[in-house]
Every structure is written in C-alpha cells, then in structure tokens.
Amino acid sequence: MDLLTLLSDGFATSLSPFNLMIVIANLLTQRIQVNTRDIETLREELKKLKEDYAQMIRESYISKSSQNRLMFLFSSESVLQAYKRVQ
C-alpha cells in the first residue's frame, strides 16, 4: 500500500491523526528501505562496471602496443630495415 492509495481509499479519514502519522511513517520507512537496497545494488553494479572498464582499457593498451610494434615493423622500406627493427 502506498500513500496515494491510502489517501484515495478513504482509509486515512477513518484514522486518528496520530495513527495516520504512524501509518505514513511506516510507509516512508518501507520506501527508504527499498531505496537503500536499490542504492546498494546500483553501487555493486557500478563497481563491477568500473572493474570491467579497467580490464578493457588494460587489454586495449596491450593490444595497441602489439599492433603499434607490428605497424612499425611492416612500415619498413626494406627487408634489411625490418630485420634491424626486429632486433
């Protein structure tokens, strides 16, 4: 039950102001708990995404280094120059 349902059903008018405040406080507490769980889930997901991104950057750097080395080698003007670049 949410606050709008509580108010629209007329249930709220049958309660004393004190009891109505208790019901509203309980509803807000439940909502806070749900939001807190959602926040924790999102934090865990963000942590995982950051780890995945870091791994992807590392792999990209390694791959790029290898590709640059090969490009340097293949851009040689002669076999002799390529041989010297390998050494």
N, C-alpha and C positions, 0 to 999 in steps of 0.2 A: 504494500500500500504506500503510495506516495502522498505528498502534501496536497496536491491538487485534487486527487481522488477523495481524500479525507474531507476537504472543504466542500467539494461539489456534491457529495453524497448526503450532506446534511448531518453526518455523524458528528462533526465538530460542534454543531449547535446544541447537541444533547449532552455535551460535557461541560463541566465547570471550567472556568478559565485556568485554574491550576492544573487540572487533569489534561486539558488541551495543551498546555505548555509542556507537560511531561511527554505526551504523545509526539508532539513536534520535536522535542529534544531527542527522543528515541529515533525518530525518522532521520533527523540530521546526523545522529551518531552512526546509524547504519550507512548513510550516504558517505560519510567521512571514511568509514572502514572500507567501503568499496573503492573509493578514490585512492586510498592509501595502497590497497592491493594493486590497483591499476598502475600507480606510480612505480611501485616496486617491479612489476612485470616489465614496464617500459624501460626502467633503469637496467634491468638484466639484458633486455633486448639491445639497448644501446651499447652496453659493454661488449656483447657478442659481436655487434656490427663493427665496433671500433677494432676489435681483435682481428676480424676478417679483413677489414680495410688495411690494417698494418701488414698483415701477411701478404695481401695482394700487392702492396707497394714494395715489400721486400722482394717478392718474386719478379715483379716488373723490373726492379733495379738489376737483379741478377740476369734476367733475360736481356735487358737492354745492354748490359756490359758485354755479354757474349755476342750480341748482334753487332755492336759497335766494333768489336775486335774483328769479326768476320768481314764487315764492310771495309775496315781499314786494310785488311789483307786482300780482298777482292779488288780494291781500287788501285792496286799496284799496276805500274805501267809495263812491268816485265816479270817474267818468272824469277829472275835473279832478285829483283826488288822484293817480290813476295817472299822468297826464301829468306832474305835478310830480315824481313819484318817478322817472320815466324820465330827467328832466333832471338 
